[in-house]
Structure formats: structure tokens, C-alpha cells
Amino acid sequence: MAYSNQKKTSVKETIEQYTNDYLERFSQADVIKQANDAMTANKSAIEVADAVYDYLYEKNKADIVISTALKQCMPNDIMLILRQEIIRILK
């Protein structure tokens, strides 16, 4: 499954939108790279979303209190919403 540049751009913008308040730019770029790598490998929409979610979960998961204090942590519920948005874009 090949993804159009428009879909790739939409995924990138969505990741930026959902991670802007929680992650600094370098962490954000790493998350975007995970999505791009999965899309380049022609993975399914769910596999792309899972690659992003799994990376965020492993590297940046925290609760809402910690995530507001540190620019390297993100609440799990926001990560799940981001996962669903990526699936919606790529379907």
C-alpha cells in the first residue's frame, strides 16, 4: 500500500498538532520519522499508527501531571487519540 504525499503530510501535521504541547522538537522529529518509516515500508494504516503509538509509549509515556512539567512526556490518552487520528487519515 503506497501512501500519497498528501496523506504523509497530513500524518506529519497531525503528529505535530497532538505532540506540540508535550514534546520538544527533537522528540517530535523522532516520532514523525517512525511514521514515515512505516509508511515508506508500505505498512497498513493500523501498523503505521501502532509504530507511532509504540514508540511514544516506550519513550514518552507519563501521566498528565508529569507531562505538564516535562517537555519529553505525553499522556497516554492523547497518544491513543493520535493513534486513532492516524488510522482515520490513512484509511
N, C-alpha and C positions, 0 to 999 in steps of 0.2 A: 504494500500500500504506500504510494508516494503522496506526500503532503505538499500542497501548493505553498508558494511563498506567503500568500495571504494568511493561510492557517498558521504557518510558522510564526509570522509576525503577530498574529492575534494571541497565540500562546505566550510569546515573549511579553507582550503588553499586559496580559492577564497576570503572569507571574510577577511582573514589576508592580502592578496595581495591588496585589494581595500581600506582597512582601515588603513594600516601601516603608511601612510603619514599624517593621520588626527587624529587618536585616540591613546590614551595611552593604555597600556596593559590591565588594568582593564576594561576599556570600551570595548575593543576588546573582552575580555573574556565574557562579558555580552551579546554581540551581537551573539557570537558563541553559547552561551547557548540558546538563543532564537531559533536559527536554529535547534539545537539538540533536544530541547523540542518539536518543531513542527514535526520534522522527527520521533521522538520516538512515538508521538501521531498519526502517520500514516496519516498526513495531505497531501493534494495534493501538487504538486510542486509549484503551484501558492500561496497556503496558507502558505507554508514554506517561500517563497520569500516575501510575504506580512507581515509575522510576523517579519522578519528581517527589512524590509523597515519601517514598522510602528514604531518599536522600535527605529530605528535610527532617524526617522523623529521627534518623540516625544522628544527624549533625546539629540540628537546631531546635528540637522539641523542648518546650518548657510550659509552665502554666502561665496564666495571664499576668500574675503579679511579677514573676521574673521577667517575662518578655517586655513589660513596660520599662523595666530598669536597664536591660541589656540590649544592645543592637545586634545580637547574634542569636536570639532566641525567638521562637514563634509559637503561639498557642496551637494545640492540636486541632481544635475545632476550625480554625482558619485554614490549616493545612488540608483538612477534609473538604472544605468548601472549594479550595483551589483545585483539588483533585477532580471534583465534580465539574467544575468550570472547564478544565482542560478536556475532559471527556466530551462535554457538550460541544466545544469548539471543533473537535476533531471528528465527530460523528457525521 
